[in-house]
Amino acid sequence: MALVQGQAVLQVKVRPCLRIDNPHLAKFCQSIYVYTMSTMNISLPDALKSFVDEQVSQRGYGTSSEYVRELIRKDQDRQQLRSLLLVGAASAPTAPTDASYFEGLRDRVRKAGNPRTKA
């Protein structure tokens, strides 16, 4: 649902946390997100517009705006991952991650999952 309010668009997204087999439970477990959105016009050559239209219809997006927003979110995720990788590459070397390292991790997970075991 989109409501126009001045220059911004108020969009309410409802995401059920359960399958809608039981409409009462699905309605009970809904999360509501409210976003204020701005409008941006983008000019595309015909070939790119056709590509976007195909992606919208083939991949189940409601509008081309949803498709573009998803592309932007993926690019943000990619940039964040790249940044983390660069920070990691620039950091000092640590101990090697061999079989004993992973066995130690497994032991820590087992101990965390069993509250009766004292560390």
N, CA and C of each residue as an Amber inpcrd file, in Angstrom:
protein
   357
   0.8480000  -1.1580000   0.0000000   0.0000000   0.0000000   0.0000000
   0.8980000   1.2260000   0.0000000   0.6300000   2.1790000  -0.8410000
   1.4110000   3.4010000  -0.8780000   0.4660000   4.5890000  -0.7300000
   0.8030000   5.4840000   0.1390000   0.0230000   6.6950000   0.3500000
   0.9080000   7.8830000   0.0220000   0.4360000   8.7560000  -0.8230000
   1.2220000   9.9300000  -1.1750000   0.9740000  10.9960000  -0.1330000
   2.0510000  11.5430000   0.3780000   1.9550000  12.5640000   1.4170000
   2.9750000  13.6430000   1.0750000   2.5400000  14.6930000   0.4180000
   3.4680000  15.7320000  -0.0260000   4.3750000  15.1750000  -1.1190000
   5.6760000  15.3330000  -0.9560000   6.6570000  14.8380000  -1.9180000
   7.0540000  13.3880000  -1.6540000   6.8300000  12.9140000  -0.4540000
   7.2740000  11.5740000  -0.0850000   6.1400000  10.5700000  -0.2380000
   6.5130000   9.3150000  -0.3690000   5.5430000   8.2290000  -0.4400000
   5.7030000   7.4000000   0.8210000   4.6190000   7.1880000   1.5190000
   4.6260000   6.3710000   2.7200000   4.2160000   4.9660000   2.3060000
   5.1020000   3.9960000   2.5060000   4.8140000   2.6380000   2.0960000
   4.7850000   1.7380000   3.3190000   3.7270000   0.9740000   3.4400000
   3.5840000   0.0410000   4.5400000   3.7430000  -1.3550000   3.9730000
   4.7210000  -2.1060000   4.5050000   4.9300000  -3.4750000   4.0610000
   4.5120000  -4.4000000   5.1920000   3.7130000  -5.3760000   4.8770000
   3.2740000  -6.3430000   5.8590000   3.8550000  -7.6940000   5.4590000
   4.5950000  -8.2970000   6.3900000   5.2530000  -9.5630000   6.0980000
   4.7930000 -10.5910000   7.1280000   3.9820000 -11.5750000   6.7030000
   3.5600000 -12.5820000   7.6690000   4.7290000 -13.4800000   8.0600000
   4.7670000 -13.8890000   9.3260000   5.8350000 -14.7630000   9.7710000
   5.4340000 -16.2310000   9.6820000   4.1940000 -16.5070000   9.3550000
   3.7240000 -17.8720000   9.1660000   3.0680000 -17.9890000   7.7950000
   3.0040000 -19.2220000   7.3190000   2.2310000 -19.4290000   6.1000000
   0.7830000 -19.0810000   6.3940000   0.0460000 -18.6910000   5.3920000
  -1.3240000 -18.2210000   5.6210000  -2.3020000 -19.3960000   5.5710000
  -1.9450000 -20.5000000   6.2280000  -2.8740000 -21.6200000   6.3680000
  -3.9590000 -21.2560000   7.3780000  -3.5920000 -20.5150000   8.4010000
  -4.5230000 -20.0620000   9.4090000  -4.4870000 -18.5340000   9.4000000
  -5.4880000 -17.8900000   8.8010000  -5.4380000 -16.4330000   8.6650000
  -5.3820000 -15.6880000   9.9860000  -5.9130000 -16.2640000  11.0660000
  -5.8800000 -15.5820000  12.3560000  -4.4580000 -15.5570000  12.9110000
  -3.7370000 -16.6740000  12.8150000  -2.3540000 -16.7090000  13.2770000
  -1.4690000 -15.8410000  12.4050000  -1.6940000 -15.8940000  11.0900000
  -0.8690000 -15.0900000  10.1910000  -1.0480000 -13.6070000  10.4970000
  -2.2790000 -13.1850000  10.7480000  -2.5250000 -11.7820000  11.0620000
  -1.8840000 -11.4150000  12.3940000  -1.9110000 -12.3130000  13.3500000
  -1.3110000 -12.0720000  14.6550000   0.1970000 -11.8870000  14.5490000
   0.8420000 -12.5770000  13.6320000   2.3030000 -12.5890000  13.5540000
   2.8660000 -11.6600000  12.4760000   2.1130000 -10.6570000  12.0820000
   2.6020000  -9.7750000  11.0400000   3.5300000  -8.7120000  11.6050000
   4.5760000  -8.4090000  10.8230000   5.4660000  -7.2970000  11.1480000
   5.1330000  -6.1620000  10.2000000   5.0700000  -4.9650000  10.7120000
   4.7470000  -3.8130000   9.8740000   5.9570000  -2.8990000   9.8240000
   6.3480000  -2.5600000   8.6250000   7.4690000  -1.6630000   8.4010000
   6.9430000  -0.4250000   7.6880000   7.3050000   0.7280000   8.1600000
   6.8810000   1.9670000   7.5390000   8.1240000   2.6820000   7.0270000
   8.1420000   2.9830000   5.7600000   9.2640000   3.6560000   5.1300000
   8.7760000   4.9540000   4.5030000   9.5760000   5.9780000   4.5860000
   9.3160000   7.1830000   3.8280000  10.1930000   7.1040000   2.5950000
   9.5990000   7.2170000   1.4350000  10.3470000   7.0510000   0.2000000
  10.2900000   8.3130000  -0.6350000  11.3970000   8.5920000  -1.2770000
  11.4750000   9.6940000  -2.2250000  11.3220000   9.1340000  -3.6230000
  11.0340000  10.0210000  -4.5570000  10.8880000   9.6150000  -5.9500000
  12.1470000   9.9820000  -6.7170000  12.5920000   9.0650000  -7.5850000
  13.7470000   9.3110000  -8.4350000  13.4040000   8.8240000  -9.8390000
  13.6100000   9.6510000 -10.8130000  13.3730000   9.2650000 -12.1980000
  14.6940000   8.8680000 -12.8380000  14.6990000   7.7400000 -13.5210000
  15.9040000   7.2420000 -14.1750000  15.6010000   7.0470000 -15.6520000
  16.4690000   7.5670000 -16.4980000  16.3130000   7.3950000 -17.9380000
  17.1080000   6.1770000 -18.3720000  16.4640000   5.2890000 -19.1330000
  17.1160000   4.0760000 -19.6170000  16.9300000   3.9590000 -21.1220000
  17.9370000   3.4280000 -21.8060000  17.7210000   3.1040000 -23.2200000
  16.6600000   2.0020000 -23.3270000  16.0500000   1.8860000 -24.4780000
  14.9740000   0.9100000 -24.6690000  15.4050000  -0.5110000 -24.3090000
  16.6350000  -0.8780000 -24.6650000  17.1110000  -2.2400000 -24.3960000
  17.1650000  -2.5120000 -22.8890000  17.6430000  -1.5480000 -22.1070000
  17.6980000  -1.7360000 -20.6560000  16.2980000  -1.7390000 -20.0380000
  15.4160000  -0.8860000 -20.5410000  14.0460000  -0.8710000 -20.0310000
  13.3720000  -2.2070000 -20.2990000  13.5930000  -2.7570000 -21.4780000
  13.0250000  -4.0740000 -21.7990000  13.5760000  -5.1420000 -20.8660000
  14.8720000  -5.0610000 -20.5780000  15.4880000  -6.0220000 -19.6700000
  14.8580000  -5.9160000 -18.2800000  14.7100000  -4.7030000 -17.7860000
  14.1060000  -4.4990000 -16.4650000  12.6760000  -5.0390000 -16.4620000
  11.9060000  -4.7380000 -17.4910000  10.5260000  -5.2250000 -17.5670000
  10.4800000  -6.7520000 -17.5530000  11.4080000  -7.4030000 -18.2620000
  11.4780000  -8.8720000 -18.2620000  11.7750000  -9.3980000 -16.8680000
  12.7410000  -8.7780000 -16.2030000  13.1110000  -9.2230000 -14.8580000
  11.9450000  -9.0710000 -13.8910000  11.2170000  -7.9850000 -14.0140000
  10.0640000  -7.7460000 -13.1390000   9.0300000  -8.8510000 -13.3340000
   8.7310000  -9.1830000 -14.5710000   7.6920000 -10.1840000 -14.8100000
   8.1870000 -11.6010000 -14.5170000   9.4360000 -11.9130000 -14.8390000
   9.9390000 -13.2700000 -14.6520000  10.2800000 -13.5860000 -13.2030000
  10.6870000 -12.5910000 -12.4450000  11.1660000 -12.8430000 -11.0880000
  10.1560000 -12.4700000 -10.0130000   8.9650000 -12.0780000 -10.4190000
   7.8870000 -11.8700000  -9.4650000   7.8920000 -10.5400000  -8.7420000
   8.5740000  -9.5440000  -9.2600000   8.5140000  -8.2210000  -8.6500000
   7.2030000  -7.5610000  -9.0500000   6.6630000  -6.7350000  -8.1730000
   5.4180000  -6.0430000  -8.4710000   5.6170000  -4.8700000  -9.4170000
   6.7590000  -4.1840000  -9.2610000   7.0380000  -3.0120000 -10.0830000
   8.5300000  -2.9670000 -10.4000000   8.8720000  -2.1270000 -11.3440000
  10.2920000  -1.9370000 -11.6610000  11.0170000  -1.2760000 -10.4890000
  10.3120000  -0.4850000  -9.6990000  10.9220000   0.1310000  -8.5200000
  11.3720000  -0.9210000  -7.5140000  10.5540000  -1.9520000  -7.3200000
  10.9480000  -3.0320000  -6.4120000  12.2240000  -3.7140000  -6.9080000
  12.3010000  -3.9420000  -8.2060000  13.4810000  -4.5800000  -8.8010000
  14.7260000  -3.7090000  -8.5910000  14.6040000  -2.4250000  -8.8400000
  15.7510000  -1.5150000  -8.6940000  16.1540000  -1.4110000  -7.2220000
  15.1800000  -1.3480000  -6.3180000  15.5160000  -1.3150000  -4.8880000
  16.2820000  -2.5670000  -4.4750000  15.8640000  -3.7190000  -4.9850000
  16.5640000  -4.9650000  -4.6730000  17.9960000  -4.9410000  -5.2030000
  18.1910000  -4.4170000  -6.4070000  19.5440000  -4.2950000  -6.9550000
  20.4100000  -3.3920000  -6.0850000  19.8460000  -2.3000000  -5.6260000
  20.5970000  -1.3620000  -4.7860000  20.9490000  -2.0140000  -3.4510000
  19.9940000  -2.7330000  -2.8530000  20.2860000  -3.4270000  -1.5880000
  21.4060000  -4.4500000  -1.7680000  21.3610000  -5.1970000  -2.8610000
  22.4190000  -6.1910000  -3.1230000  23.7660000  -5.5050000  -3.3160000
  23.7710000  -4.3690000  -3.9800000  25.0240000  -3.6350000  -4.1700000
  25.5430000  -3.1120000  -2.8360000  24.6470000  -2.6360000  -1.9690000
  25.0660000  -2.2040000  -0.6340000  25.6860000  -3.3700000   0.1370000
  25.0530000  -4.5340000   0.0720000  25.5960000  -5.7210000   0.7440000
  26.9660000  -6.0820000   0.1830000  27.0990000  -6.0190000  -1.1390000
  28.3710000  -6.3400000  -1.7830000  29.4590000  -5.3680000  -1.3440000
  29.1460000  -4.0840000  -1.2820000  30.1250000  -3.0950000  -0.8470000
  30.5150000  -3.2970000   0.6110000  29.5400000  -3.6430000   1.4590000
  29.8480000  -3.8930000   2.8660000  30.7590000  -5.1190000   2.9970000
  30.4590000  -6.1700000   2.2550000  31.2940000  -7.3700000   2.2920000
  32.7030000  -7.0560000   1.7950000  32.8050000  -6.3010000   0.7240000
  34.1260000  -5.9200000   0.1900000  34.9090000  -5.1320000   1.2350000
  34.2350000  -4.2220000   1.9070000  34.8900000  -3.4290000   2.9460000
  35.4070000  -4.3240000   4.0720000  34.5890000  -5.2710000   4.5100000
  35.0110000  -6.1940000   5.5620000  36.1880000  -7.0570000   5.1110000
  36.1580000  -7.4870000   3.8620000  37.2630000  -8.2860000   3.3390000
  38.5550000  -7.4830000   3.2780000  38.4580000  -6.2210000   2.8790000
  39.6420000  -5.3660000   2.8320000  40.2050000  -5.1160000   4.2230000
  39.3300000  -4.9100000   5.2050000  39.7840000  -4.7280000   6.5880000
  40.4770000  -5.9950000   7.0660000  39.8980000  -7.1310000   6.7670000
  40.5080000  -8.4000000   7.1530000  41.8440000  -8.6300000   6.4710000
  41.9340000  -8.2830000   5.1960000  43.1860000  -8.4670000   4.4640000
  44.2780000  -7.5520000   5.0000000  43.8960000  -6.3840000   5.5030000
  44.8770000  -5.4370000   6.0230000  45.2560000  -5.7230000   7.4770000
  44.5500000  -6.6220000   8.1290000  44.8340000  -6.9030000   9.5450000
  46.0350000  -7.8310000   9.6750000  46.5480000  -7.8730000  10.8840000
  47.7210000  -8.7120000  11.1620000  47.3390000 -10.1860000  11.0640000
  48.2910000 -11.0140000  10.6360000  48.0110000 -12.4510000  10.5490000
  47.7300000 -13.0280000  11.9350000  46.9280000 -14.0600000  11.9710000
  46.5990000 -14.7390000  13.2270000  47.1070000 -16.1680000  13.1580000
  46.8010000 -16.9310000  14.1680000  47.2010000 -18.3380000  14.1890000
  46.5210000 -19.0800000  13.0330000  47.1550000 -20.1010000  12.5160000
  46.5470000 -20.8440000  11.4040000  45.2450000 -21.5300000  11.8280000
  44.3560000 -21.6660000  10.9010000  43.0850000 -22.3360000  11.1630000
  43.1920000 -23.7760000  10.6660000  43.7200000 -24.6170000  11.5150000
  43.8880000 -26.0230000  11.1790000  42.8170000 -26.8500000  11.8870000
  42.9690000 -28.1570000  11.8690000  41.9680000 -29.0430000  12.4530000
  41.7760000 -28.7840000  13.9390000  42.8400000 -28.4950000  14.6690000
  42.7020000 -28.2560000  16.1090000  41.9140000 -26.9680000  16.3860000
  42.0540000 -25.9660000  15.5460000  41.2830000 -24.7280000  15.6940000
  39.7880000 -25.0290000  15.5950000  39.3980000 -25.7970000  14.5580000
  37.9820000 -26.1040000  14.3690000  37.4610000 -27.0370000  15.4590000
  38.2980000 -27.9360000  15.9520000  37.8720000 -28.7920000  17.0680000
  37.6340000 -27.9460000  18.3190000  38.4590000 -26.9480000  18.5540000
  38.2510000 -26.0280000  19.6690000  36.9390000 -25.2690000  19.5370000
  36.6030000 -24.8390000  18.3140000  35.3210000 -24.1650000  18.0860000
  34.1590000 -25.1010000  18.3930000  34.2620000 -26.3550000  17.9290000
  33.2040000 -27.3240000  18.2030000  33.0270000 -27.5280000  19.7090000
  34.1400000 -27.6080000  20.4360000  34.0670000 -27.7770000  21.8900000
  33.3570000 -26.5880000  22.5420000  33.6790000 -25.3700000  22.1000000
  33.0380000 -24.1790000  22.6550000  31.5380000 -24.1810000  22.3830000
  31.1480000 -24.6120000  21.1830000  29.7220000 -24.6700000  20.8410000
  29.0260000 -25.7260000  21.6950000  29.6640000 -26.8820000  21.8590000
  29.0680000 -27.9340000  22.6960000  28.8740000 -27.4420000  24.1230000
  29.8810000 -26.7810000  24.6720000  29.8030000 -26.2820000  26.0560000
  28.7230000 -25.1990000  26.1710000  28.5950000 -24.3430000  25.1540000
  27.5820000 -23.2860000  25.1800000  26.1860000 -23.8860000  25.0980000
  26.0410000 -25.0020000  24.4040000  24.7400000 -25.6400000  24.2590000
  24.3380000 -26.4640000  25.4620000  25.3160000 -26.7910000  26.3240000
  25.0570000 -27.5850000  27.5110000  25.3640000 -26.7210000  28.7360000
  24.3460000 -26.0660000  29.3220000  24.6010000 -25.1160000  30.4160000
  25.1320000 -25.7820000  31.6890000  24.9990000 -27.0940000  31.8370000
  25.4720000 -27.7750000  33.0440000  26.9880000 -27.9480000  33.0530000
  27.6010000 -27.9240000  31.8630000  29.0420000 -28.0800000  31.7670000
  29.7090000 -26.7690000  32.1060000  30.6470000 -26.7780000  33.0210000
  31.3540000 -25.5440000  33.3860000  32.5790000 -25.4120000  32.5070000
  32.8530000 -24.1950000  32.0470000  33.9760000 -23.9420000  31.1550000
  35.2780000 -23.8860000  31.9310000
